[in-house]
Amino acid sequence: MRDALKTLFYPFEADILPMPQKGTRTLFLGAEPGFRKPQGFEGSLSLVQGFRPYVLALAAAGHDVSAQAEGEGYDLALVLAGRHRGLNELRVAEAIERVVPGGLVVVAGGKDDGIASLRKRLGGLVEIEDHLPKFHGTALWFRRGAQADAAAATLRADNPEMLVEGRFRTAPGMFSHERVDTGSRLLVEHLPSDIKGKVADFCAGWGYVAAEVSARARSLTVLDLFEADFASLEAAKLNVPSSPVEAGFHWSDLTKEPVERRYDVVVMNPPFHQDRDADPEIGQRMIKAAAAALKPGGRLFMVANRHLPYKPVLEASFSWVREIALEDGFRVWFAQR
């Protein structure tokens, strides 16, 4: 379990905060795999996580986990900070809104999660009861009251949903939520005009590439979007038009969950980070998944950072591979089964 998880639970283990007892309800926003409840932590835990690989890992460990928080009146809320400042602030706001008046909100993160700036930000909005540095991070806590309610309203107002290019709805925490990313735009610019039939967008994000395919492609019969981030997929449902063909939306970890349908075309801008470090193997697994999802003769159009070692796995997975663009630090690949 990463250090930030240890930091989050340490105030309870150190007897600085009282252990939740049986009959109490705890909301855990941003739950990640590998956490361990301290001995004596007997209250129920409601885990919230929207990243599909983490959800699958948490479920495999025997936890019930939801993509979105539900209900109110929690006695305690735990917030695990990540690297997205806006998402951290929105999770703190949600924690405040869902605990009972006087309920405790505990926030923790590592140095790389920006916990120092988050602590400073929250300290300017609400009276922080105390904080505790541990495991290269910091935990802090405060209670819900009128001041905290006002803080929640401020945090929400400062992190609104966005409208990219006047038509794409996004929110903090999504990949490239403030603008269309360069790689996806380059991919769209180099898509051919003869895309038709059954098409899948792997790693669809909030739907930019799929929306452009829908607008440009002729004779679509299927348009399926696959995305690991639940919030991004929900945004894509608003961003991808329902014509010329109704789109399908799949919350999926393509590296682990099989794709049932076979496609004529797959378009893809795969990630190469899951945690903090670059991991080209993620994209390599996506390429293999795309090959498995294509019909014989099916085509893949993919964009990736130019330095990533994808050519060998493309050549091993497809009968024909060609680089069709090299611009702005990205490569666009065409491959055919």
Secondary structure, 3 states (H helix, E strand, C coil): CCHHHHHHHHHHHCCCCCCCCCCCEEEEECCCCCCCCCCCCCCEEEEECCEHHHHHHHHHCCCCEECCCCCCCEEEEEEECCCCHHHHHHHHHHHHHHEEEEEEEEEEEEHHHCHHHHHHHHHCCCCCCEEEEECCEEEEEEECCHHHHHHHHHHHHCCCCEEECCCEEECCCCCCCCCCCHHHHHHHHCCCCCCCEEEEEECCCCCHHHHHHHHHCCCEEEEEEEECEHHHHHHHHHHCCCCCCCEEEEECCCCCCCCCCCEEEEEECCCCECCCCECHHHHHHHHHHHHHHEEEEEEEEEEEECCCCCHHHHHHHCCEEEEEEEECCEEEEEEEC
